[in-house]
Amino acid sequence: MAFSEKGQYDQAISDYNEGSANQSKGCLGLRQPGKCLLQKGQYDQAISDYNKALEINPRDGLAYYGRGTAYYQKGQYDQAISDYNKALEISPKDAEAYYNREWPIMKRPV
C-alpha cells in the first residue's frame, strides 16, 4: 500500500500480485492491482483484475465499485451503473457508490 500511496503503481502491483497468490477470499490484495491500474489509466487491465477478484469472491462490493469506475472512465456508462448497483446491493450504506453512480446516469444519452 505504501508504494501505491507514493504513486509507484508498478511496484505496488507487483507486490500485490505476489502477496495475493496465497491469500484467502476477500483479501485486499485481490482487488488492489485494479485500483493501481485505474490510477495509471489502464482501464481494460483494471477491469480484468477486478474480474479475477470477483471470480474468487463474488460478494466483494469494492471490486464491483472499482470495476464500475473503470467502466465509467471508458465511457461505458451502463456497465458502470450496473456495477455500482451491485456494489450497493452488497454494501447498501456505501455513500461513495451512491455518489459515483450518479455521474454515469447524468452522462448517458437520453
N, C-alpha and C positions, 0 to 999 in steps of 0.2 A: 504494500500500500504506500510505503514511503516513496518508492520510485514513481508511482502514479501521481502522488501529490506534488512531486518535483517536476512533473511534466516529462519524465523519462519513460514514455509509454512502452517502447520496445523492451526495455529491461523489465518493466513491470509485467508485461505479457509473458515474457519468458519465465519469470518467477512464478506467476500464477499457474501457467501450464504445467510447470514442473511440480508444483505443490499439489495441484488438483488431481494428479494421476492416481493418488491413493486416498483421496478424500471421499467422504460419505455424501449422501444426498443432501442437497440444500446448502452445501458449503459455499462460502463466499468466493472461493477460487474458481468455481464453475461458471460464474457469470461475470467476474471482473475483467477477463480479457476483452469481452464485448464492450465494456464501459471504456476501456482504454482505446479500443479501435474507433469508438464513436468520437472520442476526443481528437483522434488523428484524421477523422473524416473518411474512414474506410468502412462505409455503411454496409456493404454487402458482406464483408468478412465479419462485421459485428453481428449481423443477423444470423450468419452461420454459427457463430459461437453461442449466441443466445439459444438457437435451436438445439445445440448439443446440451446445454444446461437444462432445457425443458424436456429433452428426452430422458434425462436422468431424474429430474424432479418436475413433473408437470404441474405442481402446485406452487411453483416459485413465482410469486407475484412480481418480484423485482425483475426477473428475467423477462416477463411479458412487458413490463414497463420499459425496460431498456430496448427491447426489440421494437416496441411501438415508437420510441424516439428515433431509432434508426429508420424505420419506415417513414416517419414524418419528415426527416431530413432528406429523404429520397423523393419526397412529393407523393408518396403512396398513402394518401390520407385515409382511405377506407381500411387498409390493413392496420394503420396506426390506431385508428379509433377502435377497431376490433381488439387489438392487444391491450389498449388502455382499459377497455371494458372488462377484459379477462382479468387484468391486474386488480380491478376494483371488485370483481366477484370474489377474489381470493382475499383481498385486503380492503374491505369497504370503507375504512377510515383513512385511506391514503389520500391526503389533500393534494399532493403533487400530481397524482394520476388524474384527479378531477380537473385540476387546473390545466395540465398539458393536453387533456382530451379536448378541451375547447378550441385549441389552436387549429387542429386539422378540420374540425367541424366548420370553423369560420372560413377556411381556405377551399373547401370543396365547392365545385361548381354547383350552382342552384338550378 
